[in-house]
Amino acid sequence: MHPFLAPWWLSPSIAYWSGQPGVAGSSHESLNGIEDSARFFLSDDLQRERAILQNHRVTWIFAYDSERVAQNSAAILNQELPLHPLCRVLDRTPGRAPHFLIFSAQTAAFKLYRVADER
C-alpha cells in the first residue's frame, strides 16, 4: 500500500482510481484525516508536516490549486491563513519544497510529490 495525502474533496476519486488509501475522504468516518490534510497544507512548520506524514505513513502528496486548498483548509480549521502555507509552496514553487518531498510529476491540475524515506 502507498497511502496518499490530497485535498479532502479530491481524495475519494484518487483512492478509487489508484486503489490506494487516502488520508482524507468525504465521509464522517474520515473527519480526522480531513483535519490532518488541512493542517498539512496550511502548515509552515517542517516538524508538523513530517509528523502528519509519518502518522499516516504517507507515500504520495497531491498538490492542487493553492488558493482553493488554503481557503478550504482555513475554513475547516477555523483559522487564519498563514503567510507561507505549504500548499502554496508545493503548487507554485516545487523547487522550494521541504527536502523530504521529492517533486515527481505534474499535470495541468496537480503536482505529485513522493515522500522521501529517511528511516
Biopython code that builds the backbone (N, CA, C, O; Angstrom):
import numpy as np
from Bio.PDB.StructureBuilder import StructureBuilder

atoms = [
    (1, "MET", "N", (0.836, -1.185, 0.000)),
    (1, "MET", "CA", (0.000, 0.000, 0.000)),
    (1, "MET", "C", (0.877, 1.242, 0.000)),
    (1, "MET", "O", (1.953, 1.270, 0.596)),
    (2, "HIS", "N", (0.388, 2.264, -0.683)),
    (2, "HIS", "CA", (1.091, 3.542, -0.780)),
    (2, "HIS", "C", (0.107, 4.672, -0.477)),
    (2, "HIS", "O", (-0.406, 5.300, -1.403)),
    (3, "PRO", "N", (-0.163, 4.940, 0.796)),
    (3, "PRO", "CA", (-1.132, 5.979, 1.157)),
    (3, "PRO", "C", (-0.749, 7.347, 0.593)),
    (3, "PRO", "O", (0.429, 7.671, 0.444)),
    (4, "PHE", "N", (-1.767, 8.130, 0.288)),
    (4, "PHE", "CA", (-1.538, 9.465, -0.265)),
    (4, "PHE", "C", (-2.258, 10.511, 0.573)),
    (4, "PHE", "O", (-3.187, 10.209, 1.322)),
    (5, "LEU", "N", (-1.802, 11.745, 0.425)),
    (5, "LEU", "CA", (-2.452, 12.886, 1.046)),
    (5, "LEU", "C", (-2.799, 13.861, -0.072)),
    (5, "LEU", "O", (-1.943, 14.240, -0.871)),
    (6, "ALA", "N", (-4.058, 14.257, -0.116)),
    (6, "ALA", "CA", (-4.561, 15.186, -1.131)),
    (6, "ALA", "C", (-5.657, 16.024, -0.485)),
    (6, "ALA", "O", (-6.144, 15.673, 0.589)),
    (7, "PRO", "N", (-6.051, 17.118, -1.116)),
    (7, "PRO", "CA", (-7.202, 17.859, -0.599)),
    (7, "PRO", "C", (-8.391, 16.900, -0.435)),
    (7, "PRO", "O", (-8.609, 16.023, -1.270)),
    (8, "TRP", "N", (-9.147, 17.077, 0.640)),
    (8, "TRP", "CA", (-10.178, 16.102, 1.003)),
    (8, "TRP", "C", (-11.195, 15.852, -0.092)),
    (8, "TRP", "O", (-11.628, 14.713, -0.269)),
    (9, "TRP", "N", (-11.589, 16.868, -0.828)),
    (9, "TRP", "CA", (-12.642, 16.684, -1.825)),
    (9, "TRP", "C", (-12.152, 15.917, -3.046)),
    (9, "TRP", "O", (-12.962, 15.425, -3.832)),
    (10, "LEU", "N", (-10.841, 15.808, -3.216)),
    (10, "LEU", "CA", (-10.280, 15.051, -4.335)),
    (10, "LEU", "C", (-9.901, 13.625, -3.935)),
    (10, "LEU", "O", (-9.734, 12.762, -4.796)),
    (11, "SER", "N", (-9.770, 13.383, -2.654)),
    (11, "SER", "CA", (-9.281, 12.092, -2.170)),
    (11, "SER", "C", (-10.139, 10.891, -2.567)),
    (11, "SER", "O", (-9.578, 9.864, -2.950)),
    (12, "PRO", "N", (-11.469, 10.968, -2.497)),
    (12, "PRO", "CA", (-12.249, 9.782, -2.871)),
    (12, "PRO", "C", (-12.005, 9.323, -4.313)),
    (12, "PRO", "O", (-11.873, 8.124, -4.560)),
    (13, "SER", "N", (-11.945, 10.246, -5.251)),
    (13, "SER", "CA", (-11.728, 9.824, -6.641)),
    (13, "SER", "C", (-10.298, 9.332, -6.856)),
    (13, "SER", "O", (-10.081, 8.394, -7.622)),
    (14, "ILE", "N", (-9.321, 9.950, -6.193)),
    (14, "ILE", "CA", (-7.939, 9.466, -6.313)),
    (14, "ILE", "C", (-7.835, 8.061, -5.727)),
    (14, "ILE", "O", (-7.184, 7.195, -6.311)),
    (15, "ALA", "N", (-8.469, 7.828, -4.581)),
    (15, "ALA", "CA", (-8.457, 6.499, -3.965)),
    (15, "ALA", "C", (-9.115, 5.474, -4.886)),
    (15, "ALA", "O", (-8.612, 4.362, -5.042)),
    (16, "TYR", "N", (-10.218, 5.844, -5.483)),
    (16, "TYR", "CA", (-10.929, 4.930, -6.379)),
    (16, "TYR", "C", (-10.053, 4.534, -7.561)),
    (16, "TYR", "O", (-9.895, 3.349, -7.853)),
    (17, "TRP", "N", (-9.488, 5.521, -8.237)),
    (17, "TRP", "CA", (-8.727, 5.256, -9.458)),
    (17, "TRP", "C", (-7.350, 4.669, -9.190)),
    (17, "TRP", "O", (-6.825, 3.934, -10.026)),
    (18, "SER", "N", (-6.757, 4.974, -8.054)),
    (18, "SER", "CA", (-5.413, 4.459, -7.769)),
    (18, "SER", "C", (-5.437, 3.143, -6.995)),
    (18, "SER", "O", (-4.475, 2.376, -7.030)),
    (19, "GLY", "N", (-6.543, 2.889, -6.297)),
    (19, "GLY", "CA", (-6.610, 1.709, -5.451)),
    (19, "GLY", "C", (-5.799, 1.847, -4.169)),
    (19, "GLY", "O", (-5.561, 0.860, -3.473)),
    (20, "GLN", "N", (-5.374, 3.065, -3.857)),
    (20, "GLN", "CA", (-4.554, 3.326, -2.675)),
    (20, "GLN", "C", (-5.367, 4.112, -1.642)),
    (20, "GLN", "O", (-6.280, 4.853, -2.005)),
    (21, "PRO", "N", (-5.040, 3.954, -0.372)),
    (21, "PRO", "CA", (-5.782, 4.668, 0.672)),
    (21, "PRO", "C", (-5.361, 6.132, 0.777)),
    (21, "PRO", "O", (-4.184, 6.467, 0.649)),
    (22, "GLY", "N", (-6.339, 6.986, 1.012)),
    (22, "GLY", "CA", (-6.081, 8.404, 1.216)),
    (22, "GLY", "C", (-6.226, 8.776, 2.684)),
    (22, "GLY", "O", (-6.962, 8.129, 3.429)),
    (23, "VAL", "N", (-5.523, 9.818, 3.090)),
    (23, "VAL", "CA", (-5.629, 10.309, 4.466)),
    (23, "VAL", "C", (-7.012, 10.896, 4.701)),
    (23, "VAL", "O", (-7.626, 10.655, 5.740)),
    (24, "ALA", "N", (-7.499, 11.663, 3.739)),
    (24, "ALA", "CA", (-8.793, 12.343, 3.867)),
    (24, "ALA", "C", (-9.818, 11.672, 2.962)),
    (24, "ALA", "O", (-9.467, 10.941, 2.035)),
    (25, "GLY", "N", (-11.074, 11.930, 3.245)),
    (25, "GLY", "CA", (-12.163, 11.424, 2.429)),
    (25, "GLY", "C", (-13.334, 12.364, 2.553)),
    (25, "GLY", "O", (-13.189, 13.484, 3.042)),
    (26, "SER", "N", (-14.480, 11.925, 2.120)),
    (26, "SER", "CA", (-15.636, 12.825, 2.141)),
    (26, "SER", "C", (-16.734, 12.366, 3.095)),
    (26, "SER", "O", (-17.860, 12.857, 3.016)),
    (27, "SER", "N", (-16.425, 11.439, 3.990)),
    (27, "SER", "CA", (-17.464, 10.964, 4.908)),
    (27, "SER", "C", (-17.114, 11.320, 6.349)),
    (27, "SER", "O", (-15.999, 11.741, 6.655)),
    (28, "HIS", "N", (-18.095, 11.139, 7.219)),
    (28, "HIS", "CA", (-17.880, 11.421, 8.640)),
    (28, "HIS", "C", (-16.804, 10.523, 9.241)),
    (28, "HIS", "O", (-16.212, 10.874, 10.262)),
    (29, "GLU", "N", (-16.543, 9.373, 8.628)),
    (29, "GLU", "CA", (-15.538, 8.450, 9.140)),
    (29, "GLU", "C", (-14.117, 8.967, 8.946)),
    (29, "GLU", "O", (-13.182, 8.454, 9.562)),
    (30, "SER", "N", (-13.947, 9.972, 8.102)),
    (30, "SER", "CA", (-12.599, 10.464, 7.821)),
    (30, "SER", "C", (-12.398, 11.901, 8.280)),
    (30, "SER", "O", (-11.551, 12.609, 7.734)),
    (31, "LEU", "N", (-13.162, 12.344, 9.276)),
    (31, "LEU", "CA", (-13.024, 13.722, 9.754)),
    (31, "LEU", "C", (-11.617, 14.020, 10.270)),
    (31, "LEU", "O", (-11.083, 15.097, 10.006)),
    (32, "ASN", "N", (-11.010, 13.085, 11.001)),
    (32, "ASN", "CA", (-9.641, 13.309, 11.484)),
    (32, "ASN", "C", (-8.668, 13.441, 10.324)),
    (32, "ASN", "O", (-7.758, 14.270, 10.366)),
    (33, "GLY", "N", (-8.851, 12.635, 9.296)),
    (33, "GLY", "CA", (-7.994, 12.721, 8.117)),
    (33, "GLY", "C", (-8.189, 14.025, 7.366)),
    (33, "GLY", "O", (-7.230, 14.592, 6.844)),
    (34, "ILE", "N", (-9.425, 14.503, 7.308)),
    (34, "ILE", "CA", (-9.707, 15.788, 6.663)),
    (34, "ILE", "C", (-8.989, 16.901, 7.416)),
    (34, "ILE", "O", (-8.375, 17.775, 6.803)),
    (35, "GLU", "N", (-9.065, 16.871, 8.739)),
    (35, "GLU", "CA", (-8.374, 17.887, 9.547)),
    (35, "GLU", "C", (-6.859, 17.798, 9.380)),
    (35, "GLU", "O", (-6.194, 18.826, 9.257)),
    (36, "ASP", "N", (-6.306, 16.586, 9.375)),
    (36, "ASP", "CA", (-4.859, 16.440, 9.194)),
    (36, "ASP", "C", (-4.415, 16.919, 7.819)),
    (36, "ASP", "O", (-3.357, 17.533, 7.680)),
    (37, "SER", "N", (-5.221, 16.641, 6.810)),
    (37, "SER", "CA", (-4.911, 17.131, 5.466)),
    (37, "SER", "C", (-4.893, 18.657, 5.451)),
    (37, "SER", "O", (-3.985, 19.265, 4.884)),
    (38, "ALA", "N", (-5.885, 19.267, 6.068)),
    (38, "ALA", "CA", (-5.943, 20.733, 6.134)),
    (38, "ALA", "C", (-4.751, 21.286, 6.913)),
    (38, "ALA", "O", (-4.149, 22.277, 6.500)),
    (39, "ARG", "N", (-4.408, 20.657, 8.033)),
    (39, "ARG", "CA", (-3.246, 21.105, 8.826)),
    (39, "ARG", "C", (-1.957, 21.011, 8.010)),
    (39, "ARG", "O", (-1.121, 21.914, 8.053)),
    (40, "PHE", "N", (-1.804, 19.928, 7.275)),
    (40, "PHE", "CA", (-0.603, 19.743, 6.455)),
    (40, "PHE", "C", (-0.486, 20.851, 5.415)),
    (40, "PHE", "O", (0.562, 21.485, 5.295)),
    (41, "PHE", "N", (-1.549, 21.083, 4.670)),
    (41, "PHE", "CA", (-1.482, 22.061, 3.586)),
    (41, "PHE", "C", (-1.350, 23.497, 4.087)),
    (41, "PHE", "O", (-0.806, 24.341, 3.374)),
    (42, "LEU", "N", (-1.830, 23.796, 5.287)),
    (42, "LEU", "CA", (-1.685, 25.148, 5.844)),
    (42, "LEU", "C", (-0.381, 25.340, 6.612)),
    (42, "LEU", "O", (-0.007, 26.471, 6.922)),
    (43, "SER", "N", (0.296, 24.270, 6.913)),
    (43, "SER", "CA", (1.463, 24.341, 7.788)),
    (43, "SER", "C", (2.600, 25.172, 7.201)),
    (43, "SER", "O", (2.801, 25.240, 5.988)),
    (44, "ASP", "N", (3.329, 25.798, 8.114)),
    (44, "ASP", "CA", (4.603, 26.424, 7.756)),
    (44, "ASP", "C", (5.671, 25.935, 8.733)),
    (44, "ASP", "O", (6.655, 26.624, 9.003)),
    (45, "ASP", "N", (5.448, 24.725, 9.256)),
    (45, "ASP", "CA", (6.312, 24.121, 10.269)),
    (45, "ASP", "C", (6.739, 22.725, 9.798)),
    (45, "ASP", "O", (5.909, 21.820, 9.718)),
    (46, "LEU", "N", (8.025, 22.550, 9.487)),
    (46, "LEU", "CA", (8.523, 21.277, 8.963)),
    (46, "LEU", "C", (8.274, 20.109, 9.910)),
    (46, "LEU", "O", (7.969, 19.006, 9.458)),
    (47, "GLN", "N", (8.397, 20.331, 11.204)),
    (47, "GLN", "CA", (8.175, 19.258, 12.184)),
    (47, "GLN", "C", (6.730, 18.757, 12.129)),
    (47, "GLN", "O", (6.479, 17.553, 12.153)),
    (48, "ARG", "N", (5.795, 19.689, 12.054)),
    (48, "ARG", "CA", (4.377, 19.317, 11.995)),
    (48, "ARG", "C", (4.083, 18.562, 10.694)),
    (48, "ARG", "O", (3.377, 17.554, 10.702)),
    (49, "GLU", "N", (4.621, 19.048, 9.598)),
    (49, "GLU", "CA", (4.399, 18.399, 8.305)),
    (49, "GLU", "C", (4.916, 16.960, 8.333)),
    (49, "GLU", "O", (4.213, 16.038, 7.919)),
    (50, "ARG", "N", (6.146, 16.768, 8.821)),
    (50, "ARG", "CA", (6.726, 15.423, 8.904)),
    (50, "ARG", "C", (5.880, 14.517, 9.795)),
    (50, "ARG", "O", (5.640, 13.358, 9.456)),
    (51, "ALA", "N", (5.433, 15.037, 10.919)),
    (51, "ALA", "CA", (4.649, 14.227, 11.855)),
    (51, "ALA", "C", (3.354, 13.740, 11.213)),
    (51, "ALA", "O", (2.987, 12.576, 11.376)),
    (52, "ILE", "N", (2.668, 14.598, 10.497)),
    (52, "ILE", "CA", (1.423, 14.197, 9.831)),
    (52, "ILE", "C", (1.706, 13.098, 8.817)),
    (52, "ILE", "O", (0.985, 12.102, 8.763)),
    (53, "LEU", "N", (2.743, 13.270, 8.019)),
    (53, "LEU", "CA", (3.085, 12.263, 7.014)),
    (53, "LEU", "C", (3.467, 10.936, 7.664)),
    (53, "LEU", "O", (3.044, 9.877, 7.202)),
    (54, "GLN", "N", (4.252, 10.985, 8.717)),
    (54, "GLN", "CA", (4.669, 9.761, 9.405)),
    (54, "GLN", "C", (3.491, 9.075, 10.091)),
    (54, "GLN", "O", (3.378, 7.850, 10.041)),
    (55, "ASN", "N", (2.620, 9.842, 10.727)),
    (55, "ASN", "CA", (1.467, 9.253, 11.422)),
    (55, "ASN", "C", (0.557, 8.481, 10.480)),
    (55, "ASN", "O", (-0.054, 7.487, 10.871)),
    (56, "HIS", "N", (0.469, 8.939, 9.247)),
    (56, "HIS", "CA", (-0.408, 8.288, 8.270)),
    (56, "HIS", "C", (0.362, 7.425, 7.274)),
    (56, "HIS", "O", (-0.231, 6.859, 6.355)),
    (57, "ARG", "N", (1.675, 7.322, 7.452)),
    (57, "ARG", "CA", (2.538, 6.534, 6.555)),
    (57, "ARG", "C", (2.354, 6.935, 5.086)),
    (57, "ARG", "O", (2.259, 6.083, 4.202)),
    (58, "VAL", "N", (2.307, 8.221, 4.853)),
    (58, "VAL", "CA", (2.048, 8.758, 3.515)),
    (58, "VAL", "C", (3.251, 8.534, 2.598)),
    (58, "VAL", "O", (4.397, 8.754, 2.988)),
    (59, "THR", "N", (2.965, 8.093, 1.372)),
    (59, "THR", "CA", (3.982, 7.909, 0.338)),
    (59, "THR", "C", (3.913, 9.015, -0.704)),
    (59, "THR", "O", (4.944, 9.446, -1.221)),
    (60, "TRP", "N", (2.700, 9.479, -1.019)),
    (60, "TRP", "CA", (2.495, 10.452, -2.101)),
    (60, "TRP", "C", (1.688, 11.653, -1.624)),
    (60, "TRP", "O", (0.779, 11.521, -0.805)),
    (61, "ILE", "N", (2.035, 12.826, -2.151)),
    (61, "ILE", "CA", (1.302, 14.071, -1.890)),
    (61, "ILE", "C", (0.795, 14.596, -3.226)),
    (61, "ILE", "O", (1.560, 14.715, -4.183)),
    (62, "PHE", "N", (-0.484, 14.907, -3.289)),
    (62, "PHE", "CA", (-1.066, 15.570, -4.455)),
    (62, "PHE", "C", (-1.270, 17.039, -4.118)),
    (62, "PHE", "O", (-2.098, 17.376, -3.272)),
    (63, "ALA", "N", (-0.521, 17.910, -4.775)),
    (63, "ALA", "CA", (-0.686, 19.355, -4.587)),
    (63, "ALA", "C", (-1.641, 19.862, -5.658)),
    (63, "ALA", "O", (-1.594, 19.424, -6.808)),
    (64, "TYR", "N", (-2.502, 20.784, -5.270)),
    (64, "TYR", "CA", (-3.554, 21.290, -6.142)),
    (64, "TYR", "C", (-3.601, 22.804, -5.995)),
    (64, "TYR", "O", (-2.825, 23.369, -5.225)),
    (65, "ASP", "N", (-4.480, 23.459, -6.703)),
    (65, "ASP", "CA", (-4.654, 24.916, -6.685)),
    (65, "ASP", "C", (-4.526, 25.461, -5.262)),
    (65, "ASP", "O", (-5.416, 25.269, -4.433)),
    (66, "SER", "N", (-3.422, 26.135, -4.992)),
    (66, "SER", "CA", (-3.108, 26.532, -3.616)),
    (66, "SER", "C", (-4.102, 27.517, -3.020)),
    (66, "SER", "O", (-4.350, 27.481, -1.815)),
    (67, "GLU", "N", (-4.668, 28.384, -3.823)),
    (67, "GLU", "CA", (-5.646, 29.337, -3.271)),
    (67, "GLU", "C", (-6.882, 28.603, -2.768)),
    (67, "GLU", "O", (-7.376, 28.875, -1.674)),
    (68, "ARG", "N", (-7.369, 27.683, -3.566)),
    (68, "ARG", "CA", (-8.552, 26.917, -3.164)),
    (68, "ARG", "C", (-8.249, 26.035, -1.950)),
    (68, "ARG", "O", (-9.043, 25.962, -1.012)),
    (69, "VAL", "N", (-7.098, 25.369, -1.977)),
    (69, "VAL", "CA", (-6.724, 24.493, -0.860)),
    (69, "VAL", "C", (-6.550, 25.303, 0.422)),
    (69, "VAL", "O", (-7.017, 24.889, 1.484)),
    (70, "ALA", "N", (-5.887, 26.447, 0.333)),
    (70, "ALA", "CA", (-5.656, 27.279, 1.521)),
    (70, "ALA", "C", (-6.973, 27.796, 2.098)),
    (70, "ALA", "O", (-7.195, 27.713, 3.306)),
    (71, "GLN", "N", (-7.834, 28.322, 1.252)),
    (71, "GLN", "CA", (-9.118, 28.852, 1.730)),
    (71, "GLN", "C", (-9.960, 27.750, 2.375)),
    (71, "GLN", "O", (-10.529, 27.945, 3.449)),
    (72, "ASN", "N", (-10.036, 26.601, 1.715)),
    (72, "ASN", "CA", (-10.832, 25.497, 2.224)),
    (72, "ASN", "C", (-10.257, 24.967, 3.535)),
    (72, "ASN", "O", (-11.001, 24.693, 4.477)),
    (73, "SER", "N", (-8.937, 24.823, 3.594)),
    (73, "SER", "CA", (-8.288, 24.313, 4.807)),
    (73, "SER", "C", (-8.471, 25.271, 5.977)),
    (73, "SER", "O", (-8.736, 24.837, 7.098)),
    (74, "ALA", "N", (-8.331, 26.559, 5.725)),
    (74, "ALA", "CA", (-8.522, 27.555, 6.788)),
    (74, "ALA", "C", (-9.957, 27.514, 7.309)),
    (74, "ALA", "O", (-10.185, 27.643, 8.512)),
    (75, "ALA", "N", (-10.917, 27.336, 6.414)),
    (75, "ALA", "CA", (-12.319, 27.253, 6.832)),
    (75, "ALA", "C", (-12.563, 26.003, 7.680)),
    (75, "ALA", "O", (-13.260, 26.068, 8.692)),
    (76, "ILE", "N", (-11.999, 24.874, 7.274)),
    (76, "ILE", "CA", (-12.166, 23.629, 8.033)),
    (76, "ILE", "C", (-11.623, 23.779, 9.446)),
    (76, "ILE", "O", (-12.253, 23.346, 10.411)),
    (77, "LEU", "N", (-10.450, 24.396, 9.565)),
    (77, "LEU", "CA", (-9.785, 24.522, 10.861)),
    (77, "LEU", "C", (-10.183, 25.778, 11.622)),
    (77, "LEU", "O", (-9.770, 25.979, 12.764)),
    (78, "ASN", "N", (-10.995, 26.628, 10.978)),
    (78, "ASN", "CA", (-11.432, 27.888, 11.580)),
    (78, "ASN", "C", (-10.234, 28.714, 12.060)),
    (78, "ASN", "O", (-10.173, 29.148, 13.210)),
    (79, "GLN", "N", (-9.290, 28.915, 11.144)),
    (79, "GLN", "CA", (-8.101, 29.692, 11.487)),
    (79, "GLN", "C", (-7.699, 30.600, 10.332)),
    (79, "GLN", "O", (-8.136, 30.423, 9.196)),
    (80, "GLU", "N", (-6.868, 31.561, 10.648)),
    (80, "GLU", "CA", (-6.366, 32.495, 9.641)),
    (80, "GLU", "C", (-5.373, 31.790, 8.724)),
    (80, "GLU", "O", (-4.747, 30.801, 9.105)),
    (81, "LEU", "N", (-5.243, 32.318, 7.512)),
    (81, "LEU", "CA", (-4.235, 31.797, 6.597)),
    (81, "LEU", "C", (-2.850, 32.255, 7.041)),
    (81, "LEU", "O", (-2.656, 33.439, 7.318)),
    (82, "PRO", "N", (-1.886, 31.342, 7.113)),
    (82, "PRO", "CA", (-0.517, 31.771, 7.398)),
    (82, "PRO", "C", (0.064, 32.488, 6.172)),
    (82, "PRO", "O", (-0.474, 32.379, 5.070)),
    (83, "LEU", "N", (1.146, 33.207, 6.371)),
    (83, "LEU", "CA", (1.766, 33.938, 5.259)),
    (83, "LEU", "C", (2.314, 33.012, 4.183)),
    (83, "LEU", "O", (2.211, 33.311, 2.993)),
    (84, "HIS", "N", (2.899, 31.885, 4.595)),
    (84, "HIS", "CA", (3.542, 30.977, 3.644)),
    (84, "HIS", "C", (3.088, 29.534, 3.873)),
    (84, "HIS", "O", (3.878, 28.708, 4.329)),
    (85, "PRO", "N", (1.834, 29.221, 3.565)),
    (85, "PRO", "CA", (1.373, 27.848, 3.775)),
    (85, "PRO", "C", (2.063, 26.886, 2.808)),
    (85, "PRO", "O", (2.412, 27.260, 1.688)),
    (86, "LEU", "N", (2.249, 25.671, 3.246)),
    (86, "LEU", "CA", (2.911, 24.660, 2.429)),
    (86, "LEU", "C", (2.205, 24.451, 1.096)),
    (86, "LEU", "O", (2.867, 24.218, 0.084)),
    (87, "CYS", "N", (0.886, 24.529, 1.071)),
    (87, "CYS", "CA", (0.165, 24.296, -0.186)),
    (87, "CYS", "C", (0.611, 25.277, -1.270)),
    (87, "CYS", "O", (0.656, 24.918, -2.447)),
    (88, "ARG", "N", (0.936, 26.498, -0.889)),
    (88, "ARG", "CA", (1.388, 27.497, -1.865)),
    (88, "ARG", "C", (2.773, 27.137, -2.411)),
    (88, "ARG", "O", (3.027, 27.268, -3.608)),
    (89, "VAL", "N", (3.657, 26.688, -1.532)),
    (89, "VAL", "CA", (4.998, 26.269, -1.957)),
    (89, "VAL", "C", (4.895, 25.090, -2.919)),
    (89, "VAL", "O", (5.506, 25.103, -3.988)),
    (90, "LEU", "N", (4.126, 24.077, -2.543)),
    (90, "LEU", "CA", (4.012, 22.881, -3.375)),
    (90, "LEU", "C", (3.386, 23.179, -4.727)),
    (90, "LEU", "O", (3.775, 22.587, -5.734)),
    (91, "ASP", "N", (2.434, 24.081, -4.762)),
    (91, "ASP", "CA", (1.734, 24.410, -6.000)),
    (91, "ASP", "C", (2.549, 25.334, -6.903)),
    (91, "ASP", "O", (2.610, 25.121, -8.114)),
    (92, "ARG", "N", (3.167, 26.346, -6.329)),
    (92, "ARG", "CA", (3.789, 27.400, -7.141)),
    (92, "ARG", "C", (5.301, 27.308, -7.291)),
    (92, "ARG", "O", (5.849, 27.732, -8.309)),
    (93, "THR", "N", (5.978, 26.762, -6.295)),
    (93, "THR", "CA", (7.449, 26.728, -6.336)),
    (93, "THR", "C", (7.968, 25.363, -5.874)),
    (93, "THR", "O", (8.513, 25.256, -4.775)),
    (94, "PRO", "N", (7.810, 24.329, -6.688)),
    (94, "PRO", "CA", (8.219, 22.980, -6.293)),
    (94, "PRO", "C", (9.681, 22.875, -5.861)),
    (94, "PRO", "O", (10.017, 22.041, -5.020)),
    (95, "GLY", "N", (10.536, 23.698, -6.418)),
    (95, "GLY", "CA", (11.947, 23.662, -6.049)),
    (95, "GLY", "C", (12.214, 24.107, -4.623)),
    (95, "GLY", "O", (13.306, 23.880, -4.101)),
    (96, "ARG", "N", (11.244, 24.732, -3.989)),
    (96, "ARG", "CA", (11.386, 25.196, -2.604)),
    (96, "ARG", "C", (10.653, 24.287, -1.615)),
    (96, "ARG", "O", (10.506, 24.630, -0.442)),
    (97, "ALA", "N", (10.199, 23.134, -2.092)),
    (97, "ALA", "CA", (9.511, 22.181, -1.212)),
    (97, "ALA", "C", (10.481, 21.663, -0.154)),
    (97, "ALA", "O", (11.691, 21.650, -0.377)),
    (98, "PRO", "N", (9.961, 21.240, 0.990)),
    (98, "PRO", "CA", (10.835, 20.650, 2.009)),
    (98, "PRO", "C", (11.655, 19.497, 1.416)),
    (98, "PRO", "O", (11.210, 18.813, 0.494)),
    (99, "HIS", "N", (12.850, 19.297, 1.961)),
    (99, "HIS", "CA", (13.776, 18.296, 1.420)),
    (99, "HIS", "C", (13.209, 16.879, 1.409)),
    (99, "HIS", "O", (13.665, 16.048, 0.623)),
    (100, "PHE", "N", (12.245, 16.588, 2.243)),
    (100, "PHE", "CA", (11.685, 15.240, 2.313)),
    (100, "PHE", "C", (10.540, 15.019, 1.320)),
    (100, "PHE", "O", (9.946, 13.941, 1.296)),
    (101, "LEU", "N", (10.225, 16.029, 0.500)),
    (101, "LEU", "CA", (9.207, 15.886, -0.545)),
    (101, "LEU", "C", (9.890, 16.014, -1.903)),
    (101, "LEU", "O", (10.448, 17.060, -2.234)),
    (102, "ILE", "N", (9.837, 14.945, -2.677)),
    (102, "ILE", "CA", (10.524, 14.874, -3.961)),
    (102, "ILE", "C", (9.513, 15.111, -5.081)),
    (102, "ILE", "O", (8.590, 14.320, -5.276)),
    (103, "PHE", "N", (9.699, 16.211, -5.815)),
    (103, "PHE", "CA", (8.814, 16.523, -6.941)),
    (103, "PHE", "C", (8.942, 15.402, -7.963)),
    (103, "PHE", "O", (10.045, 15.099, -8.417)),
    (104, "SER", "N", (7.812, 14.779, -8.330)),
    (104, "SER", "CA", (7.855, 13.576, -9.158)),
    (104, "SER", "C", (7.124, 13.685, -10.479)),
    (104, "SER", "O", (7.544, 13.068, -11.459)),
    (105, "ALA", "N", (6.040, 14.453, -10.540)),
    (105, "ALA", "CA", (5.261, 14.549, -11.778)),
    (105, "ALA", "C", (4.349, 15.763, -11.705)),
    (105, "ALA", "O", (4.123, 16.347, -10.645)),
    (106, "GLN", "N", (3.832, 16.118, -12.884)),
    (106, "GLN", "CA", (2.937, 17.273, -12.962)),
    (106, "GLN", "C", (1.946, 17.064, -14.094)),
    (106, "GLN", "O", (2.294, 16.544, -15.154)),
    (107, "THR", "N", (0.704, 17.477, -13.854)),
    (107, "THR", "CA", (-0.310, 17.552, -14.901)),
    (107, "THR", "C", (-0.796, 18.995, -14.929)),
    (107, "THR", "O", (-0.265, 19.847, -14.216)),
    (108, "ALA", "N", (-1.791, 19.265, -15.738)),
    (108, "ALA", "CA", (-2.358, 20.616, -15.771)),
    (108, "ALA", "C", (-3.007, 20.975, -14.431)),
    (108, "ALA", "O", (-3.094, 22.153, -14.086)),
    (109, "ALA", "N", (-3.456, 19.983, -13.684)),
    (109, "ALA", "CA", (-4.171, 20.242, -12.430)),
    (109, "ALA", "C", (-3.340, 19.980, -11.174)),
    (109, "ALA", "O", (-3.501, 20.689, -10.181)),
    (110, "PHE", "N", (-2.468, 18.994, -11.195)),
    (110, "PHE", "CA", (-1.773, 18.540, -9.994)),
    (110, "PHE", "C", (-0.266, 18.604, -10.124)),
    (110, "PHE", "O", (0.293, 18.628, -11.221)),
    (111, "LYS", "N", (0.370, 18.631, -8.966)),
    (111, "LYS", "CA", (1.788, 18.325, -8.847)),
    (111, "LYS", "C", (1.858, 17.157, -7.871)),
    (111, "LYS", "O", (1.159, 17.139, -6.858)),
    (112, "LEU", "N", (2.701, 16.190, -8.184)),
    (112, "LEU", "CA", (2.818, 14.987, -7.373)),
    (112, "LEU", "C", (4.197, 14.958, -6.723)),
    (112, "LEU", "O", (5.215, 15.160, -7.385)),
    (113, "TYR", "N", (4.212, 14.704, -5.420)),
    (113, "TYR", "CA", (5.453, 14.608, -4.658)),
    (113, "TYR", "C", (5.520, 13.242, -3.994)),
    (113, "TYR", "O", (4.516, 12.724, -3.504)),
    (114, "ARG", "N", (6.715, 12.666, -3.983)),
    (114, "ARG", "CA", (6.956, 11.422, -3.249)),
    (114, "ARG", "C", (7.609, 11.788, -1.920)),
    (114, "ARG", "O", (8.491, 12.645, -1.867)),
    (115, "VAL", "N", (7.175, 11.141, -0.864)),
    (115, "VAL", "CA", (7.763, 11.378, 0.453)),
    (115, "VAL", "C", (9.031, 10.537, 0.554)),
    (115, "VAL", "O", (8.985, 9.315, 0.414)),
    (116, "ALA", "N", (10.159, 11.195, 0.797)),
    (116, "ALA", "CA", (11.438, 10.501, 0.916)),
    (116, "ALA", "C", (11.445, 9.640, 2.169)),
    (116, "ALA", "O", (11.021, 10.079, 3.238)),
    (117, "ASP", "N", (11.924, 8.424, 2.031)),
    (117, "ASP", "CA", (12.033, 7.509, 3.167)),
    (117, "ASP", "C", (13.358, 7.779, 3.864)),
    (117, "ASP", "O", (14.423, 7.453, 3.340)),
    (118, "GLU", "N", (13.285, 8.380, 5.051)),
    (118, "GLU", "CA", (14.502, 8.774, 5.774)),
    (118, "GLU", "C", (14.672, 7.986, 7.061)),
    (118, "GLU", "O", (15.081, 8.544, 8.079)),
    (119, "ARG", "N", (14.373, 6.734, 7.029)),
    (119, "ARG", "CA", (14.481, 5.923, 8.251)),
    (119, "ARG", "C", (15.904, 5.597, 8.572)),
    (119, "ARG", "O", (16.174, 4.922, 9.566)),
]
sb = StructureBuilder()
sb.init_structure("model")
sb.init_model(0)
sb.init_chain("A")
sb.init_seg("    ")
for serial, (resi, resn, name, xyz) in enumerate(atoms, 1):
    if name == "N":
        sb.init_residue(resn, " ", resi, " ")
    sb.init_atom(name, np.array(xyz, "f"), 0.0, 1.0, " ", f" {name:<3s}", serial, name[0])
structure = sb.get_structure()
